[in-house]
Amino acid sequence: MLALEARRVCIALLIVCSGVARAWASASADSPLPGPGTVRLFSISKSENKNQVEYAIRVNEHCAPIGDAPVFGYWRMLEKGPAYAEPLLAREVPGYGLLGQRVTARDSDGGQVRITLRALPAREILVEVRRDQTGQCRAWSTISIQGAPSYLYNVFVRLTWPFARVDYLLLQGWSLDGTRVVTEKLKP
């Protein structure tokens, strides 16, 4: 039970991470995998292997979120190769899934979604999507790191054995002015 809770905390922290996103190619709009009209948000990596849980948002031609639940997670199976992706399994949703999400803005220039990870219910993440100067949709995920709003780009989960218990989570992001990396180590 403790290992499951620790895993949930790690996953949630990883989800909090965010970075500038890029468009993906393949799969349909209702697919649990990235495809046309999706923009990558952030990922969760762990010490046990190279595979990562990535999060993305479905957007329309104006970069506005599509539907009431546009953010989703999936596995990037890096041990098979960079192009391999698989949906989260039902048993993985408690650790890597979303507790909630709500679209708070949607217009002709993009939009905003507030998400909460099951593993990090006390830290809300603000996802903002806008078109950049080149016409591509870009996304930023903002969360509190060391008490200050930051652009998250990575959450690393350090697991210990046996039973794959979470030793710690390391949140990594950029300061809002983009001048420095910020980190926060969380213990379960």
N, C-alpha and C positions, 0 to 999 in steps of 0.2 A: 504494500500500500504506500509506504514511504517512497519507494523507488518510482512509483507511478506519479506521485505528487511532484517529486523532484524533476522527473522528465517533463511534466506539464510546465513547470516553472521555466525550465531551460528552453523549451519550445517557444513559449510565449515571449521570452526575452529575445530570442532570435528573430521572431516575427517583428518585433519592435524595430529592428534594424531596417534602415532604408537607404536608398541611394537614388541617384538619377537613373531613370529607367529607359529601356529601349524596347522597341516593338518586337514581337515574335511572329513566326510564320508557321502555320498549320493548325488544324482543328476548327470545329464550328463554334458559334457563339454560346451554345449551351454546354459545351464540353468542359470537363474538369481539368483540361490541359490547355496550355497556352496556344494561341493561334492568331490569325489576323484579328485586329481590333483589341489586342491585349497589350498591356504595358507592364513590364516587370517592376516590382516594388522593392523587395528585400528578401533575404534568405536566412535560414538557420543552418549552421554547420555544426558538426559534432566531432569529437575526438576519435570515435570508433571506426569511421570510414570516410570516403570522399563524398558520398551522396549528400544532397542538401534538400531541405524543404524550401521551395521558393513560393513567393506570393505575387500575384498579378492582379490587375484590374481590367475589366472589360470596358471599353470606351467606344463611342460612336465617331463619326467623321469630324466632329467638332471637339474631340477629346473629352466629352462629357461622359460620366459614368452611365452605363446601361443597366436598367432595372433597379430593383430595390436591394439586391445583394450582389454588387459587381465584383467584390474582392473574393479571391479563392486561393487555396494552397494546393500544391502538387509536389511530387518528388522529381528532382533533377538527378537522374541516375548516372552520375559522373564516372562511376566505376565501369559502366558499360560504354561510355562515350558522351561527349557534350550534347549530342542531339537527342538523347534518350530521356523521355519524361513518362511518369506513371502517376495515376491519381492516388490520393491518400486512401488508405483502406479504412473501413468503418472503425476498426479497433484503434486507429491512429488519430482519429478526430479528437478524442479527449485531450491528447497531448499537443497536437498541432493545429487543431481547428479554431474557428472563430467563435467567441462567446456571443458576439453581436456586431452588427454594422448598420449604419444609417447614413443615407445620402443627405448631406446638409446644404449642398449647393450644386446646381446644374444649370449651365447656360451655354451660349454660343462660343465661349472661350475655354471651356473645361468644366471643372467641378471639384467638389470635396466630399470625402467620405470619412466618417469617424468609425474606427474599428477597435474591438477589444478582443484580445487573444484569451482563450480558455486558460492558458498557463500564466497569464499576467492580467488578471481581472482588474487590478488597481491602476494600471497604466494604459490610458487611452492613447491611440495613435491617430493622428490626423494625416490623411492621405490627400494630397492636392495634385491635380492633373491639369496641365496647360500645354498649349502649342508653343514650341520654341521658334527661333528666328528662321530655322530651316524648314518649318512646317511639320515637324515630327512631334508627337505627343510625348511629354516628359512627366514623370511623377516623382514626388518627394514624400517621404513618410517622416513626420515629426513626432518625437517622443521626448520625455524628460530623461536626461542623463545627468547624473550628479546635480539634480535640482534645476537644470536649465534646459529650455527647449533646444533640441539638436536634430540634425538630419541623420537618421540611423542608416547604416549601410551593412552592418554585420552583427550577428549574435552568435557567439561561439559557446558551445556546451561542452564542458569537460566532464567526461564520464569516468567513473572508477569501477573496478570489478572486485568481487563478483556482483552479479545482478544488475549491472549497468546503472548504478546509482549516480545521480548528478552531484558532482563535487562543487562546481560553480558555473555561473553564466557570466560571460563577458560581453557587455554591450559596447559597441563601437560606433561612433558617428562623427559628424563634422559640426563644428560650431556654426551657428546660423550665418555668420559672416564669411564662412568658408576658410578661415585662416588657420585652424588647428583641429587636430583629431581630439575627440573627447572619449573617455572610456569610463565604465562603471562595472565593478565586479560584484555580482550578487551571489550570496550563498543561500541554499534552500533551507 
